[in-house]
Amino acid sequence: KYAENMYYFSELALTLNAPESGTAPTDSRRRPDQRLMEEGRWDEANAEKQRLEEKQRISRKRREAEAARATEDGTPYDPYKPLWFERKKDPVTQELAHVYRGGYWESKEKQDWGSCPDIF
């Protein structure tokens, strides 16, 4: 019903981005620019997207500078690693894949998101 007002998305597609309480602060459903867009606040959404992109650029530049300093110093550099996944070679395909290593559900149960970076 009223599909023409919802870009003809299915009910499932419309609910995939629905907010859920208790999720990690890094959950993509918490993206402020996306939420503003879904509320029809286009100008604010665009401004927020620009802010987030600049924040990402600054973070990337900081990681690149850290890597360069480590290379110059000859010290090991530990690049960004996902919190709950690790890259492993798939035993069947021999390709690298991100494999869940645990921790998310425990953090969610405790509502302890202290290890999450501030990405928004």
N, C-alpha and C positions, 0 to 999 in steps of 0.2 A: 504494500500500500504506500502511495506517495513516492515511489521509486524515482520518478522524474525529478523530485526535489533533492534526491540523495545521489545524484550522478549515476543512477541505475545500478548502484552497488547492491549486492545481496545482503541479507540480514547479517550473515556471518562476517562479511567484509566490513560492514558498518560497526560491528562490535569489537573487531580486532584491536582497535586503538582505544577502547573504553578504559578510563582510569580504573585502577584497582588499588585498594588501600593496602598498605604494608609492603609495597614493592621497594626495591633499591632506589636510591636517589639518582642512579644512573640509568634507570629503566627508560627506554625511548618514549614510553607513553607519558613521561613527565616533561618532555621537551616543551619549554614555554612558548616557543615560536609556533610549534604545531598546534598547541592548545588554542592559542590566540587565533590562528587561521580557522580552526574548526568552529570557533565562536563567531566567525565572520569579521573579525577585527583586523582587516588586511594591512593597514598602514602600521599598526603596532606589531603585527606578526613579521612584517618585512624588517622593521627596525630591530626587533629582537633577533631575527636570523642573522643580520649583519653583526650584532654584538657577539653572538655565539661563534660565528665564523672567525671574528678577530681574536676571540679568546682561544680558539683552536690554533690559529696561526702562531700566537705568542707561545703556547705550550709546545708546539712543534719546534719552533726556533730555539726554545730553551733546551729541549732534548737534543737537538742537533749540536748546540754549543757544548753541552755536557759530553757528548760523544767525541767531539773534536778535541776538547781538553784531555779526555781520557786517552785518546790516541796519541796526542803530543806527549803526555806524561808516561805513556806506556803502561797505564793502569787498566785493569779490566773494566769494561763498561757494560752494565746490565741494562739493555734497552727495555722499553715498555713491554710489560707482560700483562695479559688479561688476568683478572682476579680469579676467575672460576674455570678457566680453560688453559690447556697447554697444547703446544704443537707437537704432534707425534706422527711417526710414519705409520700409515695404515698397513697392517700385516698382509692384507690381501692385495690391495692396489699399489702398495709401495709409495703412495703419495702422502704428502704432509696434510694432516687434518687437525682441526681443533677438537680436542677431547675434553669433556667435562672432568674436572679433577676434584670437585666437591667444594663445599663451603657455603654455597648460596642458600640452600634450604635451611641450614643451621642458622645463618645470619638472619634470614627472614623470620624464622621461629622466634629468635631472641630479639628481633628488631634492632640488631647491632650492625649498623652500616658504617662504622668508623673506618673501615679499610677502603671505602669507596672514594674515588677522587671527586673533586668538585668540577663537574664537566658542564654544568648549566649555569 
